[in-house]
């Protein structure tokens, strides 16, 4: 039972980290450098320069210029064209991340993972929803195991300590995962993997605090239980002494 409870906590930590890290706001923030490198690699600014005359004519009567390039759709506000390459790359980055994240995938998560050539769906809304669903599932399993442990553990005061230690150990397993990935290599693959664990420190820190709080609670309950036991034993001896005096 204790092992199953610990495994459920690990799963809950993992799925919470993945679902939080893959929220749109976090993906946009964490993937910005990767997306910028990608845009520079496909020379999006060259494509705009080659069509600069057409774009300028179009922007006289419109507020934004929408175009397709190498299979990606970009929505560039006309107001930033005069600000140079940096502004274009910045806006193109947001468009690229938005298009990838909200892309429609006709397969379920596991089939996409098996058949997709480019793992862009791994940082999509579909992936976020998949891990969020698994988070709720692991939370349900954890609560069921917690209830069973409460019913079958003989010493109830041990339960907060067991859960607290499980939360602490789980948090320590994940707390430096993002830093570990970056320390291994700064290649685009590890930067990409880093997106999935970008929130691991904050999630693990919350679990660590909760675990320490439960551990302290369990220790306090143990102390009170011992105190009650000693007090009960002392009262029992006092009553025995009184009984002996009455008999005399």
ABEGO torsion letter per residue (X at the ends): XAAAAAAAAAAAAAAAAAAAAABAAAAAAAAAAAAAAAAAAAGAAAAAAAAAAAAAAAAAABABBBBBBGGBBBBBBAAAAAAEAAAAAAAAAAAAAAAAAABBBABBAAAAAAABABAAAAABAAAAAAAAAAAAAAAAAAAAAAAAAAAABABAAAAAAAAAAAAAAAAAAAAAAAAAAAAABABAAAAAAAAAAAAAAAAAAAAAAAAAAAAAAAAAAAAAAAAAAAAAAAAAAAAAAAAAAAAX
